[in-house]
Amino acid sequence: MGNREMEELIPLVNRLQDAFSALGQTCLLELPQIAVVGGQSAGKSSVLENFVGRDFLPRGSGIVTRRPLVLQLVTSKAEYAEFLHCKGKKFTDFDEVRHEIEAETDRVTGMNKGISSIPINLRVYSPHVLNLTLIDLPGITKVPVGDQPPDIEYQIREMIMQFITRENCLILAVTPANTDLANSDALKLAKEVDPQGLRTIGVITKLDLMDEGTDARDVLENKLLPLRRGYVGVVNRSQKDIDGKKDIKAAMLAERKFFLSHPAYRHIADRMGTPHLQKVLNQQLTNHIRDTLPNFRNKLQGQLLSIEHEVEAYKNFKPEDPTRKTKALLQMVQQFAVDFEKRIEGSGDQVDTLELSGGAKINRIFHERFPFEIVKMEFNEKELRREISYAIKNIHGIRTGLFTPDMAFEAIVKKQIVKLKGPSLKSVDLVMQELINTVKKCTKKLANFPRLCEETERIVANHIREREGKTKDQVLLLIDIQVSYINTNHEDFIGFANAQQRSSQVHKKTTIGNQGTNLPPSRQIVIRKGWLTISNIGIMKGGSKGYWFVLTAESLSWYKDDEG
């Protein structure tokens, strides 16, 4: 890829960011950029101002940069600046740019040294700049002042990490020359996220403030703490120069003179200074973009497809045409109804392969969950036997009955049937909840119209809840019907009128099907099994005894409790 294509890429990226901003969206692409990292008052802002050639950043003692500043430098014939939060307004006076940065910082962080991770986006067009994207980050500080929280060091560290951990981000580690390089906060952070030094560029500031007889020659020659991309030394304006409105051009001439005249830096003067740093960063960023461009293109294509899919939802919506609004509304409501029906009927275009939902889950509730709830309420055999015994005795009163009274049977059976109410009502609740979940999934397509989405969910959910009450009434009515009349003549009932005839038919079929041989007990058809109480066993002994019985088409077998 040539430089011309690279120059075309930067305006394209800028237009992409503008388009996302106009749509109220955030560009999720991690664009190649340079993050400026360093301790408080290390000279980060001065380096950036030298790049632009203008005084436009807030200056002073203490923590001045309290929000990340995303600075895009664009080569242009005209010289002006634009803020993303002041779209359309061009700043030609760079004093106004500084005031706007201060005002925008105070709007979010307050007036008393508070910090925020929400970035300020500034784009500077100038014939004196090279195409660069830099991020000015707050200086690393140790002690909180003003409104700063006690964990200010941790918060600034986390803010810086958000940017420098990205693989697409080059790290400009700024360290003052009048401090020991081994104590550099910037290099320490860079080492954590870039241990091989592949993305780190070292900048040594305040070379003119070093003690007499000392110099940073070993550092600048990349001998002391080597970096793959090396170090560049710069000399910024002093606070006195800034207060005296010293021109940046004059400062850069003084910087050039310093390197040429200093005996320790004279031999590397061509590789020192702000102009050289600017060219190095431009070249390094260009190379970095070239290396990451294939992956960047893939992400850009994915982002484009995602946006096109989102735009599809608005294709029938034209704000200036009232009829279009009505038509779009009807189409969306109809689409909601179709999607809901497909999810219940199971004929959807997009099949969920991760979990059961809609009609499939309702089917599972009826065929798996409801039987499971029935099994869970399985009664205790001995407890039931005791209840049956008490019911029979209570109905006989002072008499000793010979046969089991029908009233005892009905009392026990009705008590068991009533137990079906719990599982049945629970199944209704589960079905209703799944219908509500299905409604929410179907309204996802209406997410771009929050009020329509909310009202659709509310109306349909209220209707489902109304039907829930009526459904529960019907279920309870059905159980009451079963309780009110027990049909003992049904063929599923063990004592129905045609039991003997059916038993004979089953016996004949079994005999014919097995060539006249009797089946072993393990293969006989079980009609009924349970506990059987036989009263008045022997006139002398008196009382009753319980037996476990198994009724098949062939025989009736019973066993004692300890054998059962």
Protein Blocks (a to p, Z undefined) as FASTA:
>chain_A
ZZklmmmmmmmmmmmmmmmmmnopacfbdcddddddddehilpmmmmmmmnopafbdcde
hjfblcdcdddddddfbdcdddfklghiacfblklmmmmmmmmmmmmnojnopacfbdcd
dddddfkbccddddddddddfbdghjbcfklmmmmmmmmmmmmmpmklccdddddfkbcf
klpmklmmmmmmmmnopmbccddehklmgcehiacklmmnommmgcfklpaddddddfkl
mmnopafklmmmmmmmmmmmpmklmmmmmmgcjklmmmmmmmmmmmmmmmmmmmmmmmmm
mmmmmmmmmmmmmmmpcfklmklmmmmmmmmmmmmmmmmmmmmnopafbdcfkbcchjll
mmmmmmmmmmmmmmmmpccfklmmmmmmmmmmmmnmmaccfbdcfklmmmmmmmmmmmmm
mmmmmmmmmmmmmmmmmmmmmmmmmmmmmmlmmmmmmmmmmmmmmmmmmmmmmmmmmmmm
mmmpccfkbfklmkbmklmmmmmmmmmmmmmmnnopacdfklpccfbgcddddeheajkl
gpaddddddddfkbccdddfklZZ
